[in-house]
């Protein structure tokens, strides 16, 4: 979102916003900005789940509120009974909107499947307690990869999982 949109939200909030229509009307935010807020789960503190907030955001008819209707331009509509998303879906949506999630680490959701194979994947915390020279399997999100020109083809990788990070050295 643009900084100006955040300033309008702050300036017009008064005692808060009762609903998305009030945010649209008082802060003058367009449908695009409100949809971005809904995708980022910004209305959770107001008791609206992400899907409900997206439903209401997409129900706004115009990009800017019409000055003809001070109480709002939308029709009163009963909220649909939308299915509650699972933790995995919430984490995916968090990453899609924010590039991070405070709900759970993606690998925590996959840990059972990772450990079901012949060679279980250890967590970063378990690897930290493993003696040097032990052959093991690790799984993580690659958060850094370095290939210095002076390293003669050696690649340095940092993997992250739900318990921490693991530094990996890949020799040529």
Buried (B, 14 or more C-beta within 10 A) or exposed (E): BEEEBBEBBEEBEEEEBEBBBBBBBBBBBBBEBBBBBBBBBBBEEEEBBBBBBBBBBEEBEEEEBEEEEEEBBBEEEEEEEEEEBEEEEBBBBBEEBEEEBEBBBBBBBBBEEBBEEEEBBBBBEBBEEEEEEEEEEBBBEEEEEEEEEEEEEEBBBBBBBBBBBBEBEEEE
